[in-house]
Amino acid sequence: MDGINKSMYDIASDSAFSILARTNELKSKGNEVINLCIGQPDFPTPKNIVEAACKALKDGHHGYTSSSGILGLREAVANDLFRRNNVIVEPGQILISPGAKAIIFYTLLMFGQPGAEVITPDPGFMAYKSLIDYTGAKAVFLPHRKEQNFSFNVDELLSLITSKTKLIILNSPGNPTGGVVPEKEFDKLANELSKYPNIYILSDEIYSKITFDNSKHKSLLAYPQIQEQVIMMDGWSKSYAMTGWRLGYGVYPKKLFPFAEKLAINCHSCVNTATQIAGIEALESKSSEVFVKHMVEKFQERKNFMVSELNKIKNVECCDPKGAFYVFPKINKKNFDSKLICSELLEKKFLATVPGSSFGDLGEGFLRISYASDLENLKKSIVLLKEYMNE
Ligand code: PLP
């Protein structure tokens, strides 16, 4: 198209959202569709959080706030990080954003440019590659293999570093696999990356509160030797069932923060004020802590069910993920790629999943199944998948 910046063509779309659109279309025609394609908790936002937002609006909190976010919320984030990771960050390093996704974009706007290289997970969250491509930087893929429970090998990561590497993106617990990087691997990574002080790390920790089987999340911010290199992002979407509220944050090294703040001022001005006030309630109230615990227990139960049932299906192999709310089974069906399997499951069996290949080349052959749905639906999904695999 004449006049349009050609980088626009490098931005990809999220296949989960297009599959969701088709799912809704099929539903509107009267079909019962089991929707396991979308990455959002099936729980409602806890009442006390909703009430905090309503009260904030009634109390007249309707104006702009500081672009970095209200101080009370940034303090609540700093306290939460201290409680969970024993990490001290100053509120002045925290940028409140309209969803964590904005932090990915702002960070790539800081580091991505033609000639730069950005190391990113494969398979990985699709926005990483899409936005790296948009900036003109080169995406260099760090394999996360099934054989390593969808974690990575530090030596392999080090072998990908060149003089052009500006940023490394990591995501644990990970989307689309639910893989968690073992602490031992992070220890080694932190020691090695401290030898490259000019390379920054974007640590996407959006699933940090959703871990299983006693696998506790450790933030990359908890390593003093790389603290000046780490940009950590997290948010409320997944942990507090607040995907539609649009509330996330990034913690930046002090020297980078002014750049992040300028991007916020120019792009989103500030996050909806009532939402920010509700975000304080989420982090500080006992009842939301109880909610998170309950939700994670439910996810754990469903995860155990899915892993065990998927592994009983012929030609399906599934790892046992330690976090997030996805399973990423390998589906072996002769002459079928993951896109075709996903499309047939949706069109013939009314089961919505996402093809592994939409998360990177190494995702080929896999399906992403979100188990953020009730056990009844998950049981039906297993029956449908079994039927499909036997056809
Ligand atoms: N990072 C990962 C790995 C995700 O899976 C998602 C959402 O699906 C996000 C970031 C974005 O989260 P938010 O809703 O806070 O923008």
Residues whose N, C-alpha, C, O or C-beta is under 5 A from the ligand:
A	BS01	PLP	G39 G99 A100 K101 F125 N175 D204 I206 G235 S237 T243 L247 G248
